[in-house]
Amino acid sequence: MPSRRDHEGFQGYERDESEAHRLDRNYNELLQELRVAQTGVQILFAFLLSIAFQQRFSTLSDGQRALYIVTLVSAAAAAVLLIAPAAAHRVLFRRHRKDEVVALTGRLAGSGLICLAVAILSALLLVLDFVSSAAVAITITSLVAAVVLVTWWIIPLIARRRPED
């Protein structure tokens, strides 16, 4: 039986499962991950859609309006990309192409997380700029961006490259 390294990049880790079971497990794990991200992006997107109709929205500067548009479009793109795996699965259902579904939906989810990070950070920048100064907004948003970068990508990449004990 091939090791998990052959399929998933881990040395010396084997599961007693068929290729079909591995693909099913990988797809189910991806769906669990997407449930977490989808909730956040849906709440953020709904909030962003509603604030354009608030009275104080007219007091935004041109720069803040541009940032709002970036935030709104990023949240919309994140929602589309994080929901896309369900659509891809439905289109490819019962076509015996689970390997393609898993690969495609993994890429869609990764792209959706990038858009979600942009939406979160730009929303934070917009609100902080509105309630304080541009300098404070940029400083705090930069710190949060560093946390997102470290926790969402750098730590997982380091863990992925580290050999198992």
N, C-alpha and C positions, 0 to 999 in steps of 0.2 A: 504494500500500500504506500503511495507517495506520502511524504511528510507534508505537514501544513506549510512548511517553507516553500515547497513547490507551488503552492496556491496562494498563500497569504503572507509570505515573507518572514516566517518564524522558523528558527532552526530547532530541530529536535522535538517538535510538537506534533503529535499525531492524534487523530481522532478516528474512531472506528465508524466511519460514515461514508456513504457513497457520494459520488459527485453531485447527484440530484439532491441528496439531503444537505450537503454543504451549501449548495446554491439556495435552497429553501431557508436554511438557517441564516445565511448572510442577508438574504432579502428581508426576513423577519426582523433581524437586528437593525437593518437600515430603517425599516418602518417605525420601530420603537424610537429611534433617534429623531426621525422626522416629526413624530408626535410632539416632542418637546419643543422643537424649533417652530413648528407651525403655530402653536398656541401664542408664542411671543410675537411672531410676525403679524398674526391676525389682529391681535390687540393693538399693536403699534400702528398698523395700517388703518384700522377703524378710527383710532384717535386722530391720525393725520388727516383723514378725510373730513372729519367733523370740524377741525379747528379753522379751516378756511372760511367757514360760515359764522365764526364768532365775531363780535363787534370789534374787538381789539386787533383783529387780523389786519385791518386797514392801517394800523400804526406801524407795521413792519417797514423797515427800510428796503430799498431795492436789493441790497445784498442779502438781507434776511429772507426776502421772497425767493430769490434764486436758491438759497440754501434749503428753503422749504420744498421747492420743486425737486431738488436733488434727493432730499429725504423721502418725499412721497414716491418718486419714481423708483428709488432703491427698495423701498418697502414693497411696492407693487411687484417689482422684479423678483424679490425674495419670495413673496407669496406664490407667484407663478412657478418659480423653479422648485420650491419645496412641495408644491402640490403636483407637479409634473410627473413624479414617479408613479402616482396612482393612475394617471392617464396613460402613461407608457405601458404599465402593467395591463390595463384594460385592453389596449390595442393589440398587445402581443400575447394576451391570455390564450392558452391552449394551442400555441404555435410551436411548442417544444423549443423555445428560445430563451429559457430562464437565464442562461449565461449572459446573453446580450442585455436582458432586463436588468440584471444585477450590475453589470458594468455601466450601462447607461444611467441608471438611477443613482448610482454612486457619484457619477460626474455631475448630474443635475443637483444632487444634494450639496455637494461641495461648492458649486457655483451659487446656490441659494444661500449658503452660509456666508459667503463673501458679500453678497448683496445685503444680507441681514446685518452684518457687521457695519457696512457703510451706512445703512439706515439708522442703526442704533447710534453710531457716532455722530452722524450729521444731525439727528434729532437732539442729541445731548448738546451739541454745539449751538444749535438754533435756540434752544430754551435758555441755556446759560448766557448766550449773547443778549437775549431779550431781557433777562432779569439782572444781569450784571454788566461787566465790560467785556469787550472783545478779547483783551489780554487774559482775563480770568477764564473766559470760555475756551480759548485756545489751549491754555495751560492744563485745565482739568480734562478737556477732551483728549489731549495728547497723552496724558497719564492713563486714562481709561483705554485709549487705543493701544498703548503698550501692554496693558493687562490682557486685552482681547488677543493681541498677537502672541503673547507668551502662553496664555492658557488654552487658546483654541488651536494654535499651530506649533509653536516651538516645543513645548513640553511633550505633546503627542509625537512629534517627529523625533525627538530625542529618545523617547520610550520605544518607538518603532525600530530605531537603529541599534538599540542596546541589546546585546545577546542575552538570551534567557539563561537563568542560573541552572 
